[in-house]
């Protein structure tokens, strides 16, 4: 996987649009797979990825499903077909941070094994 400036620019534009409400609403882009997170303090892109990777405990490879809770952020992070990554964060009006990471080409479709 390599850094993607276009994906980072897209993420930056999007997170800057969300600073008013900081709701975890996806952009709707068909050009990227997208993970979103928000946090307080000095919440970084790495902290967001760490949260998404924690979802591994909810994922069952044999059934390719979430056994409990959420796991689709995890499967996006480890998706073998993702070649490019761009992320950005912005401070929300309430003081929290909003992080978006965009993966290209898009994937992580229901029924698709991540690796």
C-alpha positions as CSV (number, residue, x, y, z in Angstrom):
1,X,0.0,0.0,0.0
2,X,1.2,3.5,-0.8
3,X,0.2,7.0,0.2
4,X,-2.3,8.6,-2.1
5,X,-2.3,12.4,-2.2
6,X,-5.6,12.5,-4.1
7,X,-7.2,10.3,-1.5
8,X,-5.8,12.6,1.3
9,X,-7.1,15.7,-0.5
10,X,-10.5,14.1,-0.8
11,X,-10.4,13.2,2.9
12,X,-9.3,16.7,3.9
13,X,-12.1,18.3,1.9
14,X,-14.6,16.0,3.5
15,X,-13.5,16.2,7.1
16,X,-13.5,20.0,6.8
17,X,-17.2,19.8,5.7
18,X,-18.1,17.8,8.8
19,X,-16.6,20.1,11.5
20,X,-19.9,21.6,12.3
21,X,-21.6,18.4,13.5
22,X,-18.8,15.8,13.4
23,X,-21.3,13.1,12.6
24,X,-19.9,9.9,11.2
25,X,-21.7,10.1,7.9
26,X,-19.9,8.6,4.9
27,X,-19.2,10.9,1.9
28,X,-20.9,8.6,-0.5
29,X,-17.9,8.5,-2.8
30,X,-17.7,5.6,-5.3
31,X,-14.0,6.3,-5.9
32,X,-12.9,5.1,-2.5
33,X,-13.5,2.8,0.4
34,X,-13.8,4.9,3.5
35,X,-13.4,4.6,7.2
36,X,-14.4,7.3,9.6
37,X,-13.7,7.9,13.3
38,X,-13.8,10.6,15.8
39,X,-12.1,11.1,19.2
40,X,-11.0,13.5,21.8
41,X,-7.6,14.7,23.0
42,X,-4.9,14.4,20.4
43,X,-6.8,11.8,18.3
44,X,-4.7,11.0,15.3
45,X,-5.0,9.0,12.2
46,X,-3.0,6.3,13.8
47,X,-5.4,6.2,16.8
48,X,-8.3,5.8,14.3
49,X,-6.6,2.9,12.6
50,X,-5.8,1.3,15.9
51,X,-9.6,1.5,16.8
52,X,-10.5,-0.1,13.4
53,X,-7.9,-2.9,13.9
54,X,-9.4,-3.7,17.3
55,X,-12.5,-4.9,15.4
56,X,-10.5,-7.9,14.3
57,X,-11.8,-9.7,17.5
58,X,-15.3,-9.3,16.0
59,X,-14.5,-10.9,12.6
60,X,-14.8,-14.5,11.7
61,X,-12.8,-15.4,8.6
62,X,-14.5,-18.8,8.0
63,X,-18.0,-17.2,7.8
64,X,-16.6,-13.9,6.5
65,X,-18.9,-12.1,9.0
66,X,-18.9,-10.0,12.1
67,X,-19.7,-12.4,14.9
68,X,-20.6,-9.6,17.3
69,X,-20.6,-5.8,16.8
70,X,-18.8,-4.1,14.1
71,X,-15.9,-5.4,11.9
72,X,-16.2,-3.8,8.5
73,X,-13.7,-1.0,9.4
74,X,-11.2,-3.8,10.1
75,X,-11.9,-5.6,6.9
76,X,-11.3,-2.3,5.0
77,X,-8.0,-1.8,6.7
78,X,-6.7,-5.3,5.8
79,X,-8.4,-5.6,2.3
80,X,-5.8,-7.1,0.0
81,X,-7.1,-5.2,-3.0
82,X,-6.5,-1.8,-1.5
83,X,-3.4,-0.3,-3.1
84,X,-3.5,3.4,-2.1
85,X,-4.4,5.2,1.1
86,X,-5.1,8.8,1.9
87,X,-6.2,10.2,5.3
88,X,-6.9,13.5,7.0
89,X,-8.3,14.9,10.2
90,X,-10.0,18.1,11.3
91,X,-10.9,19.6,14.6
92,X,-14.7,19.8,15.1
93,X,-16.4,22.8,16.6
94,X,-17.0,20.8,19.8
95,X,-13.2,20.2,20.2
96,X,-13.1,16.6,19.1
97,X,-11.3,15.3,16.0
98,X,-12.8,13.8,12.9
99,X,-10.7,11.4,10.8
100,X,-11.3,10.0,7.4
101,X,-9.2,7.4,5.6
102,X,-9.9,6.6,1.9
103,X,-8.8,3.4,0.3
104,X,-8.4,2.8,-3.5
105,X,-9.5,1.1,-5.4
106,X,-12.8,0.8,-3.6
107,X,-13.7,-2.6,-2.2
108,X,-14.8,-4.2,1.1
109,X,-18.0,-5.4,-0.5
110,X,-20.4,-7.7,1.3
111,X,-19.4,-11.3,0.6
112,X,-15.8,-10.4,-0.5
113,X,-13.1,-12.0,1.6
114,X,-10.6,-9.3,2.7
115,X,-7.5,-11.6,2.4
